[in-house]
Amino acid sequence: FMTEDQKKYYNAMKKMGSKKPLKAIPRPRWRPQAIVFEIVTNKKFDMIIMLFIGFNMLTMTLDHYKQSETFSAVLDYLNMIFICIFSSECLMKIFALRYHYFIEPWNLFDFVVVILSILGLVLSDLIEKYFVSPTLLRVVRVAKVGRVLRLVKGAKGIRTLLFALAMSLPALFNICLLLFLVMFIFAIFGMSFFMHVQDKSGLDDVYNFKTFGQSMILLFQMSTSAGWDGVLDGIINEEGCLPPNTDEGYPGNCGSATIGITYLLAYLVISFLIVINMYIAVILENYSQATEDVQEGLTDDDYDMYYEIWQQFDPDGTQYIRLDQLSDFLDVLEPPLQIHKPNRYKIISMDIPICRGDVMFCVDILDALTKDFFARKGNPIEETAELGEVQQRPDEVGYEPVSSTLWRQREEYCARLIQHAWKRYKQRHGGGGTDGSGDDQQADACDNGNEGGTRSDDEGNGGGAGTAGNDTGARAAGTGSIGGGSTTPGSGKSKGILGGSQANVGIVDHSLSPRESLDGNGDPQGRQTAVLVESDGFVTKNGHRVVIHSRSPS
């Protein structure tokens, strides 16, 4: 049971699970090859090729009936120029990308188109005589436009249509099989009932029920409700025909009104009103889904863009990047996933898991960006048990989350807290002076006032020598229970023992506050302040809980 926002997030997770980062094509070491590599991998190079494809389409439209020989020669020369351009593109990519060129399906398509274009130029007469016109081979080049459309930001509408069509192809294929089955059955029935019907109205030498092939052609025509009235007039004709003669074995050439109406009505209802409309329903459903994805702002193009940029930071395809690369990676992403610099505190608030070795997993980052996108749209995603079951969990052995960006900030805050306390302790107890409170003039202002100064001193050891007695210090243990600090007046010693679990950090500090006064015996008034950083991210000072803000001092 999921809300609408959770369903959208679930659909986004399915898209994330269907994609993985690919290993980037390594840059050649040989300088000439590296220069060509930089050229062919630039987006501007693809845009230039798209312009040449557009010019090629324009020249194909200039071909017309009864054109002069001079005009035909000009078109032939232009065609040869375009073939040279596309062949040069193919050779440059093969030279720069090596065997990686043949891994991508679009490159294979380009290679086949270039080969067919060259064959059409060299063997034009032979191909035109035995196969098809060479002009048809030129039209295939237009399909290359689909490759470059994804680079044009203004072509999002046509990309949505193409995406809806591509998503509909499997379902459309199944509907085609269903339509073929219906046509096959009715073709057999048609030959049984109307094989000998005379040609009249919609029945002629081509469209009739005399053979299986002709029956299929006729039924395919009527599947769109075209010409059904003429066919009906022919198969129900009972006048001006020869009735069957059973003695001589003559079947006759008359139709049957009852059988004809029933047969044609059943076929039109099944094929035209049901099966054909299923095509429209499938396409509209997928188009509606694609349009909804575009309106939500996250499409397959956005995820493809994410992994394309990921290749630049993870050229070996390990699916991991270093933690120190995350800020630069989020900055170079394209909207709507982009997070501009400075993005340090945004990364902290996203609470992205950190794996062993300070590396980040690609799906974890993409999942955090997706949640952040829905949150910015006003639809924050709440974690539920159902979502936890469908969330993708990588099976790699190396995937071992040990922390997160939020916990890393808390750990750094705790470390700074300990460092500040230890520094104050060393300053107060490590040097001599005329007054033991001389070093206590420093005010600790860590994290916008979240860290308070913790000062106390041992009774009986204050004085002009400037030493505060023998203090065992502040200790933090990885496991155990949290203990308090104890002070023994007059002994010159105090002990503070703190324990915690799961990186709990405790600090007990004893100092002489500047605001404290000496009593009548010359001894300071003792005061003890306990600061405890708990595992849930809160700081407890003297029994009061305060929040650790993400903007802690650096």
PEKA-V899688 format. One record per pair of residues at least 12 apart in sequence whose C-alpha atoms are under 8 Angstrom apart, sorted by the first residue. I is the first residue (numbers start at 1). J is the second residue. Records with the same first field share a line. If there is no record, write none. Layout:
I=J ; J
//
This chain:
1=386
2=386
5=379 ; 380 ; 381
6=381 ; 382 ; 387
9=370 ; 371 ; 381
10=387 ; 390
12=298 ; 370
13=367 ; 391 ; 392
15=300 ; 303
16=303 ; 363 ; 366
17=392
19=303 ; 304
20=307 ; 319
21=307 ; 308 ; 310 ; 311 ; 317 ; 319
22=307 ; 311 ; 317
23=311 ; 314 ; 315 ; 316 ; 317 ; 318
24=311 ; 312 ; 314 ; 315 ; 316 ; 317
25=97 ; 100 ; 315
26=315
28=96
33=95 ; 96
34=96
36=92 ; 93 ; 95 ; 96
37=93 ; 96 ; 97
40=92 ; 93 ; 96
43=151
46=148
47=148
49=86
50=144 ; 145 ; 148
52=82
53=141 ; 142 ; 144 ; 145
56=79 ; 82
57=139 ; 142
59=75 ; 78
63=75
80=121
83=114 ; 117 ; 118
86=114
87=114
90=110 ; 111 ; 114
106=147
110=144
113=137 ; 140 ; 141
116=137
117=137 ; 138
120=134 ; 137
121=134
150=301
160=287 ; 290 ; 291 ; 294
161=287
163=290
164=283 ; 286 ; 287 ; 289 ; 290
165=283 ; 286 ; 287
167=286
168=282 ; 283 ; 286
171=282
172=279 ; 282
175=275 ; 278 ; 279
178=275
179=271 ; 275
182=270 ; 271
183=216 ; 219 ; 220
184=216
186=219 ; 267
187=209 ; 212 ; 215 ; 216 ; 219
188=212
190=209 ; 215
191=209 ; 210 ; 211 ; 212 ; 215
193=259
194=209 ; 210 ; 235 ; 255
195=208 ; 209 ; 210 ; 211
196=210 ; 251 ; 252 ; 253 ; 254
197=234 ; 235 ; 252 ; 253 ; 254 ; 255
198=234 ; 241 ; 253 ; 254
199=234
200=233 ; 234
201=230 ; 231 ; 233 ; 234
202=227 ; 228 ; 229 ; 230 ; 231 ; 232 ; 233 ; 234
203=230 ; 231 ; 234
222=268
223=268 ; 271 ; 272 ; 276
224=272 ; 276
225=268 ; 272
228=264
232=260 ; 261 ; 264
234=255
235=254 ; 255 ; 256 ; 257 ; 260
236=254 ; 255 ; 256 ; 257 ; 258 ; 259 ; 260 ; 261
237=254 ; 255 ; 256 ; 257
238=254 ; 255 ; 256 ; 257
239=254
241=253 ; 254
242=254
297=336
298=336
302=336 ; 337
305=333 ; 334
306=333 ; 334
309=329 ; 332 ; 333
310=329
313=325 ; 329
319=361 ; 362
320=359 ; 360 ; 361 ; 362
321=359 ; 360 ; 361 ; 362
322=358 ; 359 ; 360
323=354 ; 358 ; 359 ; 360
326=360
327=341 ; 343 ; 344 ; 347
328=341
336=373
337=369 ; 370 ; 373
345=550 ; 551
347=405
348=405 ; 406 ; 409 ; 550
349=405 ; 406 ; 550
350=368 ; 372 ; 405 ; 406
351=368 ; 404 ; 405 ; 406 ; 407
352=364 ; 365 ; 368 ; 404 ; 405 ; 406
353=401 ; 402 ; 403 ; 404 ; 405
354=401 ; 402 ; 403 ; 404 ; 405
355=399 ; 400 ; 401 ; 402 ; 403
356=399 ; 400 ; 401 ; 402
361=399
406=550
409=550
410=537 ; 548 ; 550
411=503
413=552 ; 553
414=505 ; 533
417=446 ; 451
418=507
420=444
421=507 ; 509
422=474
424=439 ; 440
425=473 ; 509
427=439
428=440 ; 467 ; 468 ; 511
429=467 ; 468 ; 469
430=467
431=466 ; 467
432=465 ; 466 ; 467
433=464 ; 465 ; 466 ; 467
434=464 ; 465 ; 466
435=463 ; 464 ; 465 ; 466
436=462 ; 463 ; 464 ; 465 ; 466 ; 467 ; 468 ; 512
437=466 ; 512 ; 513 ; 514
440=511 ; 512 ; 513 ; 514
441=513 ; 514
446=552 ; 553
447=548 ; 549 ; 551 ; 552 ; 553
448=552
450=546 ; 547 ; 548
452=541
454=508 ; 509 ; 510 ; 511 ; 528 ; 529 ; 530 ; 531
455=509 ; 510 ; 511 ; 512 ; 513 ; 527 ; 528 ; 529
456=509 ; 510 ; 511 ; 512 ; 513 ; 526 ; 527 ; 528 ; 529
457=510 ; 511 ; 512 ; 524 ; 525 ; 526 ; 527
458=487 ; 488 ; 489 ; 490 ; 491 ; 492 ; 493 ; 494 ; 510 ; 511 ; 524 ; 526
459=488 ; 489 ; 490 ; 491 ; 492 ; 523 ; 524 ; 525 ; 526
460=489 ; 490 ; 491 ; 492 ; 523 ; 524
461=490 ; 491 ; 492 ; 523
462=522 ; 523 ; 524
463=522
468=492
469=492 ; 493
470=492 ; 493 ; 494
471=492 ; 493 ; 494 ; 495
472=493 ; 494 ; 495 ; 496
473=495 ; 496 ; 508 ; 509
474=495 ; 496 ; 497 ; 498 ; 506 ; 507 ; 508 ; 509
475=496 ; 497 ; 498 ; 499 ; 506 ; 507
476=497 ; 498 ; 499 ; 500 ; 504 ; 505 ; 506 ; 507
477=498 ; 499 ; 500 ; 505
478=499 ; 500 ; 501 ; 502 ; 503 ; 504
479=499 ; 500 ; 501 ; 502
480=499 ; 500 ; 501
481=498 ; 499 ; 500 ; 501
482=497 ; 498 ; 499 ; 500 ; 506
483=496 ; 497 ; 498 ; 499
484=496 ; 497 ; 498 ; 508 ; 530
485=497 ; 498 ; 508 ; 528 ; 530
496=508
501=535
502=535
503=535
504=532 ; 533 ; 534 ; 535
505=532 ; 533 ; 534
506=530 ; 531 ; 532 ; 533
507=530 ; 531 ; 532
508=528 ; 529 ; 530 ; 531
509=528 ; 529 ; 530
510=527 ; 528 ; 529
511=527
512=524 ; 526 ; 527
529=541 ; 542
530=542
//
